[in-house]
Amino acid sequence: MSIRDEVKRVLVTEEQIRERCQELGRQITKEYSERNEKPLLVALLRGSVPFLAELMKYIDLDIQYDFMDVTSYAGTKSTGDIRIIKDLETSAEGEDILIVEDIIDTGRTINAVMGMFRNKGAHSVRVVTLLDKPDRRVVDVRADYVGFEIDDYFVIGFGLDYNQRFRALPFVGIPKEEVYR
């Protein structure tokens, strides 16, 4: 059986992701150029890596990137317990941080990370997310750049996982219930 057979429905296709990354890349390029800023892209491991790889192809600026490993999930649910497993190699002081996130749902993780960068003296802190689930928000936080707003589905693919599975799917999909029961 193929891993794709465990997907109930494709929510965002590979082509839609590519097209939206091109649009976001143009928008980020324009806005950072107008502000005369060079973003330091900070990808939150592991889920945002495919999004970072696709997005940065379309940002026409002299960018740098780094990674943080931050978690708040167990299985299909956000626990609210934010843990920083790996911090940046680069100093955030004076930098124009653009956090690259795979999905924002409760807002707890991204809010904590944004606060941390502000406390470390970043010049600016903005967020680009592939997926936004505003119906799940418990913290008032908004992304500056959103790929796709989605309803409250549990999703997998394009970096998003269920217990470390499904990250390599080239699309975002909804898994069959028996996958995570």
Beta strands, then each sheet from edge to edge (+ up, - down):
strand 1: 7-12
strand 2: 39-45
strand 3: 64-74
strand 4: 77-86
strand 5: 96-104
strand 6: 124-132
strand 7: 145-149
strand 8: 172-175
sheet 1: 1+ 8-
sheet 2: 4+ 3- 2- 5- 6- 7-
end
